[in-house]
Amino acid sequence: MKQILLPLCMLFLTISQQAQSQTKTLFNGKDLKGWHIDVPDMDKDPALKTPFIVRNGLLVSLGSPGGHLITDGQYENFRFTFQYRFAGKPGNCGALVFVSTPRALYEMFPKSIEVQLMNQNAGDFWCIQEDITVPDMEKRRGPKEKWGVNGDKLRRIPNLTDSTEKPLGEWNSMTIECVENSIKVWLNGVMVNHGYNATAQKGQIALQSEGSEVEFKEVKVAAIKSFSK
């Protein structure tokens, strides 16, 4: 029996080590290595301080001035995970996937699909010069003739659940999986959105500074071949 168990244990250990090796930590708790900042107002006024800082081992988006913290690397077929909480008053923020052209909308937002972190709306999709399809599209997005990816078009696709967010001050856990041109989102273990036929399937990842102070930790990405069940 021992002769059988030892090879099995070694096999499971190897599989576990391979899974861990596929996971990359995007935030080391010390600095913003691996990311770059795109804040339009800082181009106009070099004296402005960056809205993205490291504080007490946490990645912090101060909320102002508005802009984005963008990974240097591009990702395709991946799982993006992080924990977040509003540090003060609840408000707005977002995590973006399939990020490409910077400042493609309103000279601020990069071309991407946004997964909303806004208080009471976490998990919504926002189309930013990219598009995505969901079940019950007209019911959730509104009249088809008003759909769009820019300007005053209907770009928001509400999430599937209510009351999934933790009480203010507590940490929320978000998982965003992207496989080819489909996206699934889990918030605190509950699947809150699923889209497919997106107009992109790879790109950078970004976090927003959009009005409210938000703290992040455990920011990681992992290569995957299929969606979690």
Residue pairs with C-beta under 8 A, 6 or more apart in sequence:
19 222
22 222
22 223
23 220
23 221
23 222
24 220
24 221
24 222
25 219
25 220
26 34
26 35
26 71
26 205
26 219
26 220
26 221
27 59
27 216
27 217
27 219
29 54
29 57
29 58
29 217
30 54
30 57
31 54
32 52
32 54
32 59
32 69
34 71
34 72
34 73
35 52
35 69
35 70
35 71
35 72
36 69
36 70
36 72
37 50
37 52
37 67
37 68
37 69
37 70
38 67
38 68
38 69
38 70
38 102
38 103
38 110
39 48
39 50
39 51
39 65
39 66
39 67
39 68
39 209
40 65
40 66
40 67
40 103
40 107
40 108
41 48
41 65
41 66
41 67
42 48
42 50
42 65
42 67
48 65
51 61
51 62
51 63
51 64
51 65
51 66
51 67
51 209
52 59
52 60
52 61
52 62
52 67
52 69
52 207
52 209
53 60
53 62
54 60
55 215
57 217
58 215
58 216
58 217
59 69
59 207
59 215
59 216
59 217
59 219
60 87
60 213
60 214
60 215
60 216
61 69
61 93
61 207
61 208
61 209
61 210
61 213
61 214
61 216
62 209
62 213
63 91
63 92
63 93
63 209
63 210
63 211
63 212
63 213
63 214
64 209
64 211
65 209
66 108
66 208
66 209
66 210
66 211
67 108
67 208
67 209
68 96
68 99
68 102
68 109
68 110
68 206
68 207
68 208
68 209
69 206
69 207
69 208
69 209
70 99
70 102
70 110
70 204
70 205
70 206
71 99
71 204
71 205
71 206
72 204
73 204
74 202
74 203
74 204
75 97
75 178
75 202
75 203
75 204
75 205
75 221
76 178
76 201
76 202
77 178
77 179
77 180
77 223
77 224
77 225
78 177
78 178
78 221
78 222
78 223
78 224
79 175
79 176
79 177
79 178
79 221
79 222
79 224
79 228
80 95
80 97
80 175
80 176
80 177
80 178
80 205
80 220
80 221
81 173
81 174
81 175
81 176
81 218
81 219
81 220
81 221
81 222
82 95
82 173
82 174
82 216
82 217
82 218
82 219
82 220
83 171
83 172
83 173
83 174
83 216
83 217
83 218
84 93
84 117
84 171
84 172
84 174
84 214
84 215
84 216
84 217
85 166
85 168
85 169
85 170
85 171
85 172
85 214
85 215
86 119
86 168
86 169
86 212
86 213
86 214
86 215
87 213
87 214
87 215
88 212
88 213
89 212
90 119
90 120
90 168
90 212
91 118
91 119
91 210
91 211
91 212
92 117
92 118
92 119
92 208
92 210
92 211
92 212
93 117
93 118
93 207
93 208
93 209
93 210
93 211
93 212
93 214
94 114
94 115
94 116
94 117
94 118
94 126
94 207
94 208
94 210
95 114
95 115
95 117
95 174
95 176
95 205
95 206
95 207
95 208
96 110
96 112
96 113
96 114
96 115
96 128
96 205
96 206
96 207
96 208
97 112
97 113
97 115
97 176
97 178
97 183
97 203
97 205
98 111
98 112
98 113
98 130
98 178
98 198
98 200
98 201
98 202
98 203
99 110
99 111
99 112
99 203
99 204
99 205
99 206
100 110
100 111
100 112
100 200
100 203
100 204
101 110
101 111
101 129
102 110
103 109
103 110
104 110
104 111
104 128
104 129
105 111
105 128
105 129
105 150
109 128
110 128
110 204
110 206
111 128
111 129
111 130
111 200
112 128
112 129
112 130
112 200
112 203
112 206
113 125
113 126
113 127
113 128
113 130
113 132
113 183
113 195
113 198
113 200
114 125
114 126
114 127
114 128
114 208
115 123
115 124
115 125
115 174
115 176
115 183
115 185
115 193
116 122
116 123
116 124
116 125
116 126
116 156
116 159
117 174
117 208
117 214
118 124
119 165
119 168
119 212
120 165
121 158
121 159
122 159
122 164
122 165
122 172
122 174
122 187
122 192
123 159
123 160
123 161
123 164
123 185
123 187
123 192
123 193
124 156
124 157
124 158
124 159
124 193
125 132
125 134
125 156
125 157
125 159
125 183
125 193
125 195
126 155
126 156
126 157
127 148
127 149
127 155
127 156
127 157
128 149
128 150
128 155
129 149
129 150
130 149
130 198
130 199
130 200
131 147
131 149
131 198
131 199
132 157
132 183
132 195
132 196
132 197
132 198
132 199
133 195
133 196
133 197
133 198
134 140
134 141
134 157
134 193
134 194
134 195
134 196
135 194
137 144
137 157
138 144
140 157
140 158
141 147
141 154
141 156
141 157
142 154
143 154
146 153
146 154
147 153
147 154
148 154
148 155
149 155
157 193
157 195
159 185
159 187
159 192
159 193
160 191
160 192
160 193
160 194
161 187
161 190
161 192
164 187
164 188
164 190
164 192
165 172
165 187
165 188
166 172
166 188
171 217
172 187
172 188
173 187
173 188
173 189
174 185
174 186
174 187
175 185
175 186
175 228
176 183
176 184
176 185
176 186
177 183
177 184
177 185
177 186
177 224
177 227
177 228
178 201
179 224
179 225
179 226
179 227
180 201
181 196
181 197
181 198
181 199
181 200
181 201
182 194
182 195
182 196
182 197
182 198
182 227
183 193
183 194
183 195
183 196
183 198
184 191
184 193
184 194
184 227
184 228
185 191
185 192
185 193
185 194
186 192
186 228
205 221
207 216
